[in-house]
Amino acid sequence: MKNAILIACLLTATMSAPAPAQDVMAPELTQPWETGFRPMPMRRIAGAVMARYQGRLIAVATVPPTPEEHDLGAQLVYELRLLTPARDVLNIRVDARTGRFLEVAGRDILKARRDGPKRPPRN
């Protein structure tokens, strides 16, 4: 009889206990391998940078995106440093997943830019 009362008390206590609170404001943090995230190969990113700018790559790193880049959808950023023929250093940030140029900073960026296909003038 005591066992039956004890079991009834335990069942009542567990059924009336509130569920653990979940933080609705915190987003689910997932790992890149859980979402199917696949960055582009570094050699492909380096090729795109070298096709756009003259110079020599002197450094490459993978870094987390800035808040502004994250708002654009970047999950991982390749940061490259390029030494131009004029001995200026360009800092170039590229989205690792899409290959989109996010930022190019440095002196004489236009002088280091390779001549691309000429666009017809807009009328």
C-alpha positions in Angstrom: 0.0 0.0 0.0 2.8 2.4 0.9 4.5 1.5 -2.5 1.3 2.4 -4.4 1.0 5.8 -2.6 4.7 6.5 -3.3 4.3 5.7 -7.0 1.2 7.8 -7.2 3.0 10.8 -5.6 6.0 10.4 -8.0 3.8 10.2 -11.1 1.9 13.3 -10.0 5.1 15.2 -9.3 6.7 14.4 -12.6 3.5 15.1 -14.6 3.0 18.5 -13.0 6.7 19.6 -13.3 7.2 22.4 -15.9 9.1 21.5 -19.0 12.6 23.0 -19.1 12.5 26.5 -20.7 14.0 27.0 -24.1 15.5 30.2 -25.1 13.5 31.3 -28.1 15.7 34.3 -28.8 18.9 32.2 -29.2 19.3 30.9 -32.8 20.3 27.3 -33.3 24.0 27.1 -33.6 24.9 24.4 -36.2 28.3 23.3 -37.4 29.2 23.8 -41.1 29.4 20.0 -41.7 25.8 19.7 -40.4 24.4 22.1 -43.0 26.3 20.9 -46.0 28.5 24.0 -46.1 31.3 23.5 -48.6 33.9 26.3 -49.2 35.5 26.7 -52.6 39.0 25.4 -52.9 41.7 28.0 -52.1 43.4 27.5 -55.4 40.2 28.6 -57.2 39.8 31.7 -55.0 43.5 32.5 -55.6 43.0 32.1 -59.3 40.1 34.5 -59.3 42.1 37.1 -57.4 45.1 36.8 -59.7 42.8 37.1 -62.7 41.5 40.4 -61.4 44.6 42.0 -59.9 48.3 42.1 -60.8 50.8 41.0 -58.2 51.9 38.2 -56.0 50.0 36.5 -53.2 51.9 36.9 -49.9 49.4 35.6 -47.4 46.1 33.7 -47.3 44.0 32.9 -44.2 40.5 31.7 -43.4 38.7 34.0 -41.0 35.2 34.4 -39.6 33.0 37.0 -41.4 32.4 40.4 -40.0 28.9 41.2 -38.9 28.3 43.0 -42.2 29.6 40.1 -44.2 27.5 37.7 -42.2 24.4 39.8 -43.0 25.3 39.3 -46.7 25.3 35.5 -46.1 29.0 34.8 -45.7 29.8 31.9 -43.3 33.5 31.8 -43.8 35.9 34.3 -45.5 39.2 33.9 -47.3 41.5 36.9 -46.5 44.3 37.4 -49.0 47.1 39.8 -49.1 48.5 40.7 -52.5 51.8 42.6 -53.2 51.3 44.7 -56.4 54.0 45.6 -58.9 54.0 49.1 -57.3 54.9 47.5 -54.0 51.5 48.3 -52.4 49.7 45.7 -50.4 46.0 44.9 -51.1 43.8 43.2 -48.5 41.2 41.2 -50.3 38.3 39.4 -48.5 36.3 36.8 -50.5 33.3 34.7 -49.5 34.6 31.2 -49.2 31.3 29.5 -50.4 30.4 31.7 -53.3 33.7 33.3 -54.4 32.2 36.8 -54.2 34.6 39.6 -53.5 33.5 41.2 -50.2 36.1 43.9 -49.8 39.3 45.1 -51.5 41.4 47.7 -49.5 44.8 49.2 -50.2 46.6 51.9 -52.2 46.2 52.2 -56.0 43.6 49.4 -56.3 42.7 50.6 -59.8 46.3 50.6 -60.9 46.7 47.0 -59.8 43.5 45.9 -61.5 44.0 43.8 -64.7 42.2 45.0 -67.8 39.1 43.0 -68.1 36.7 42.8 -71.0 35.6 46.3 -72.1 31.9 47.0 -71.5 30.0 49.1 -74.1 29.1 52.5 -72.8 25.6 53.0 -71.4 23.3 55.3 -73.4 
